[in-house]
């Protein structure tokens, strides 16, 4: 039997500990030293987040800077409008890349195998 940390009377079977289903109200059956929970569980997902984050930040950063430089040379209002929209989409994608890098950094460096604590 496993005793949940929130209540001495709340017992669960040992087979329910670290099974991916939260049985305790305080999540102590899944968030403990034995379970080694990560934000990104599989190494493939961690690698993909790092790679995609770096690529997205670099390429969208270049696209935004290039768009801002060429924005001055717009001769008509419609081209200015289209280039402005492209810059806005690039900024949004850039921020998504930053989010992926922050998520990857917190998973790999800050929390490692124990993001619950």
C-alpha positions in Angstrom: 0.0 0.0 0.0 1.1 3.5 -0.8 0.1 6.4 1.6 -0.7 9.7 -0.1 1.1 12.6 1.4 -2.0 14.7 1.7 -3.9 12.4 4.0 -2.7 9.5 6.1 -6.0 7.7 5.5 -5.8 7.8 1.7 -4.1 4.5 0.6 -3.7 3.2 -2.9 -2.2 0.0 -4.3 1.5 0.0 -5.1 0.6 -1.0 -8.6 -1.1 2.4 -9.0 2.1 4.3 -8.0 3.9 5.8 -11.1 1.4 4.3 -13.5 0.6 7.7 -15.2 -2.8 8.1 -13.6 -3.1 10.5 -10.6 -4.8 8.7 -7.8 -3.8 10.9 -4.9 -5.4 14.4 -4.6 -1.9 15.9 -4.0 -0.4 14.0 -7.0 2.1 12.3 -4.7 1.6 8.9 -6.3 3.0 10.3 -9.6 5.2 13.2 -8.4 7.8 11.6 -6.2 11.5 10.5 -6.4 10.7 7.1 -7.8 8.6 8.2 -10.8 11.2 10.6 -12.4 8.6 12.6 -14.2 9.7 15.0 -17.0 7.9 17.7 -18.9 8.9 16.1 -22.1 8.9 12.3 -21.4 10.6 10.9 -24.5 14.1 11.8 -25.7 12.8 12.1 -29.3 10.3 14.8 -28.2 13.1 16.7 -26.3 15.4 16.6 -29.3 12.6 17.7 -31.7 11.7 20.6 -29.4 15.4 21.8 -29.3 15.9 21.4 -33.0 12.5 23.0 -34.0 13.0 25.8 -31.4 16.4 26.7 -32.8 15.4 26.6 -36.4 12.2 28.6 -35.9 14.0 31.3 -33.9 16.8 31.6 -36.4 14.8 31.6 -39.6 11.9 33.7 -38.4 14.3 36.1 -36.8 15.9 36.5 -40.2 12.5 36.8 -42.0 11.3 39.5 -39.5 14.6 41.6 -39.8 14.5 41.3 -43.6 10.9 42.2 -43.7 11.5 45.3 -41.5 14.4 46.4 -43.8 12.4 46.0 -47.0 9.3 47.7 -45.5 10.8 51.1 -46.2 10.9 50.3 -50.0 7.2 49.6 -50.3 5.7 51.8 -53.1 2.0 51.0 -52.7 -0.3 50.6 -49.7 -1.2 47.0 -50.6 2.4 45.8 -50.7 3.0 47.6 -47.4 -0.1 45.8 -45.9 1.1 42.4 -47.2 4.6 42.8 -45.9 3.3 44.0 -42.6 1.2 40.9 -42.3 4.2 38.7 -43.2 6.2 40.4 -40.4 3.4 39.9 -37.9 3.2 36.2 -38.8 7.0 35.9 -38.5 6.9 37.6 -35.1 4.3 35.1 -33.9 6.3 32.1 -35.2 9.5 33.6 -33.6 7.7 33.7 -30.2 6.6 30.1 -30.6 10.2 29.1 -31.2 11.2 31.0 -28.1 8.5 29.1 -26.2 9.9 25.8 -27.5 13.4 26.7 -26.4 12.2 27.8 -22.9 10.2 24.6 -22.5 13.3 22.5 -23.6 15.6 24.5 -21.3 13.3 24.0 -18.3 13.0 20.3 -19.1 16.7 19.6 -19.6 18.4 22.0 -17.3 16.1 23.3 -14.5 13.8 20.4 -13.6 15.5 17.4 -15.3 13.8 14.3 -13.9 11.7 15.9 -11.2 9.5 18.7 -12.6 6.8 18.0 -10.0 8.7 19.4 -7.1 
